Amino acid sequence: MNNKKEKQVHIRPSWDEYFIQLADTVAQRATCDRGRSGCVITKDKQILVTGYVGSPKGLDHCDDVGHLFKKVIHEDGHITQHCVRTVHAEQNAITQAARRGIALEGGTLYCRMTPCRTCAMLIINCGIERVVCEKKYHAGAESEAMFKEVGIELSYIKDEVQEYSGQKVDNTDMFRKE
């Protein structure tokens, strides 16, 4: 009879998997349940700064008072709904770096999904060279195009679109009279 225990092999995560997992941990501090997202910015495999979705300092949080939704009608007629009470995780990470005097030039940004257009523009202007996302954002095509145009490397851990509550809006609601 063989009584030897089989040794379990520990598989270390890649650097990208590791930092994405840390971004997910940072997201636990988020104060908007619609897209609890976190961000980690690194350079040379060292963490420079983190950020998560939350309201500006001193203002109410979604978790406490509810969402502040705005509907956006796109050129093709489809409508999306966005909570505008919070600052995105990427924006909070970038502002933390600015407050602490940390240069992000040449860094890598890790986040839950493709950054929105505004975050993409901030990322470009910070000099970040690489963006790693866990999943795709349903409205991320413009950001993807901007990153490609300026030479920022963009990669995904999973080839799927991030879904969250209230993402899609029924167009008929927009024209319904109360």
C-alpha positions as CSV (number, residue, x, y, z in Angstrom):
1,M,0.0,0.0,0.0
2,N,1.3,3.4,-1.0
3,N,0.9,6.0,1.9
4,K,2.8,8.8,0.3
5,K,1.0,12.1,0.0
6,E,1.1,13.6,-3.4
7,K,2.7,17.0,-3.3
8,Q,0.4,19.8,-4.6
9,V,2.1,22.0,-7.2
10,H,1.7,25.7,-6.6
11,I,1.3,27.7,-9.8
12,R,2.3,31.3,-9.4
13,P,0.2,33.8,-11.3
14,S,1.7,35.8,-14.1
15,W,2.5,39.4,-13.3
16,D,-0.6,40.5,-15.2
17,E,-2.8,38.0,-13.3
18,Y,-1.3,39.1,-10.0
19,F,-1.9,42.8,-10.6
20,I,-5.4,42.2,-11.9
21,Q,-6.2,40.2,-8.7
22,L,-4.9,43.2,-6.7
23,A,-7.1,45.5,-8.7
24,D,-10.1,43.3,-7.8
25,T,-9.1,43.5,-4.1
26,V,-8.8,47.3,-4.4
27,A,-12.3,47.3,-5.9
28,Q,-13.7,46.0,-2.6
29,R,-13.4,49.6,-1.3
30,A,-15.6,51.0,-4.2
31,T,-18.7,52.8,-3.1
32,C,-20.9,52.3,-6.2
33,D,-22.4,48.8,-6.5
34,R,-23.1,49.2,-10.2
35,G,-19.5,48.6,-11.2
36,R,-17.3,48.1,-8.2
37,S,-14.0,48.6,-10.0
38,G,-10.4,49.0,-8.9
39,C,-7.2,50.1,-10.6
40,V,-3.6,49.4,-9.9
41,I,-0.8,51.4,-11.7
42,T,2.7,49.8,-11.7
43,K,6.1,50.4,-13.1
44,D,8.9,47.8,-13.3
45,K,6.6,45.3,-11.5
46,Q,6.2,47.6,-8.5
47,I,2.9,49.2,-7.4
48,L,2.9,53.0,-7.7
49,V,-0.7,53.8,-6.8
50,T,-4.2,52.3,-6.6
51,G,-7.7,53.8,-7.0
52,Y,-11.3,52.6,-6.8
53,V,-14.7,53.9,-7.9
54,G,-16.1,56.4,-5.4
55,S,-17.5,59.8,-5.0
56,P,-15.2,62.9,-4.7
57,K,-14.1,63.6,-1.1
58,G,-16.9,64.9,1.1
59,L,-19.7,64.1,-1.3
60,D,-22.3,61.3,-0.8
61,H,-21.7,57.8,-2.0
62,C,-24.0,55.7,-4.2
63,D,-24.0,53.0,-1.5
64,D,-25.4,55.6,1.0
65,V,-27.8,57.7,-1.1
66,G,-28.3,55.9,-4.4
67,H,-27.1,56.4,-7.9
68,L,-27.2,59.6,-9.9
69,F,-28.1,58.3,-13.4
70,K,-27.8,60.2,-16.7
71,K,-29.0,58.8,-20.0
72,V,-26.9,59.2,-23.1
73,I,-28.4,59.1,-26.6
74,H,-25.8,57.9,-29.0
75,E,-25.5,58.8,-32.7
76,D,-27.0,55.5,-33.8
77,G,-30.0,56.1,-31.5
78,H,-29.2,53.6,-28.8
79,I,-29.3,54.8,-25.2
80,T,-27.0,54.0,-22.3
81,Q,-27.3,54.9,-18.7
82,H,-24.4,56.1,-16.6
83,C,-24.0,56.8,-12.9
84,V,-22.3,60.2,-12.7
85,R,-22.0,60.4,-8.9
86,T,-18.6,58.6,-8.8
87,V,-15.1,59.1,-10.1
88,H,-13.8,56.2,-12.0
89,A,-11.1,53.9,-10.5
90,E,-8.6,55.0,-13.2
91,Q,-9.2,58.7,-12.5
92,N,-8.9,58.2,-8.7
93,A,-5.6,56.3,-9.2
94,I,-4.2,59.1,-11.4
95,T,-5.3,61.9,-9.0
96,Q,-3.7,60.0,-6.1
97,A,-0.5,59.9,-8.1
98,A,-0.8,63.6,-8.7
99,R,-1.4,64.4,-5.0
100,R,1.6,62.3,-4.0
101,G,3.9,63.6,-6.7
102,I,4.3,60.2,-8.3
103,A,5.2,60.1,-12.0
104,L,3.3,57.6,-14.1
105,E,5.4,57.9,-17.2
106,G,6.2,54.5,-18.6
107,G,3.8,52.7,-16.3
108,T,1.2,49.9,-16.7
109,L,-2.4,50.4,-15.6
110,Y,-4.5,47.4,-14.5
111,C,-8.3,47.7,-14.4
112,R,-11.5,45.8,-14.6
113,M,-12.6,46.8,-18.1
114,T,-11.5,48.9,-21.1
115,P,-11.3,52.5,-19.8
116,C,-13.9,54.9,-20.9
117,R,-13.1,57.7,-23.3
118,T,-12.3,60.3,-20.6
119,C,-10.1,57.8,-18.7
120,A,-8.3,56.8,-21.9
121,M,-7.4,60.5,-22.6
122,L,-6.0,60.9,-19.0
123,I,-4.1,57.6,-19.4
124,I,-2.6,58.9,-22.7
125,N,-1.6,62.2,-21.2
126,C,0.0,60.6,-18.1
127,G,2.5,58.7,-20.3
128,I,1.2,55.3,-19.3
129,E,2.5,52.8,-21.9
130,R,0.4,49.7,-21.3
131,V,-3.1,49.0,-20.2
132,V,-4.3,45.5,-19.0
133,C,-8.0,44.9,-18.5
134,E,-9.8,42.0,-17.0
135,K,-12.6,42.3,-19.6
136,K,-13.9,44.6,-22.3
137,Y,-16.2,47.6,-21.8
138,H,-19.3,47.5,-24.0
139,A,-18.6,51.1,-25.2
140,G,-14.8,50.8,-25.3
141,A,-14.2,50.9,-29.1
142,E,-13.3,54.6,-29.1
143,S,-10.8,54.1,-26.3
144,E,-9.3,51.1,-28.0
145,A,-8.8,53.2,-31.2
146,M,-7.2,56.0,-29.3
147,F,-4.7,53.7,-27.6
148,K,-3.9,52.1,-30.9
149,E,-3.3,55.4,-32.5
150,V,-0.9,56.6,-29.9
151,G,0.9,53.3,-29.4
152,I,-0.4,52.3,-26.0
153,E,-0.4,48.5,-25.7
154,L,-3.8,47.2,-24.6
155,S,-4.5,43.6,-23.6
156,Y,-7.3,41.6,-22.0
157,I,-7.1,38.8,-19.5
158,K,-10.5,37.5,-20.6
159,D,-12.0,38.0,-24.1
160,E,-15.5,38.9,-22.9
161,V,-17.6,42.0,-22.2
162,Q,-18.1,43.1,-18.5
163,E,-21.7,43.2,-17.7
164,Y,-23.3,45.2,-14.9
165,S,-26.7,46.3,-13.7
166,G,-28.5,49.1,-15.6
167,Q,-26.1,48.9,-18.5
168,K,-28.8,48.8,-21.2
169,V,-31.8,51.1,-21.4
170,D,-35.0,50.4,-23.2
171,N,-35.3,53.1,-25.8
172,T,-39.0,53.3,-25.4
173,D,-38.7,54.6,-21.9
174,M,-37.0,57.8,-23.2
175,F,-40.1,58.9,-25.1
176,R,-42.8,57.7,-22.7
177,K,-45.0,60.4,-21.3
178,E,-45.8,60.2,-17.6
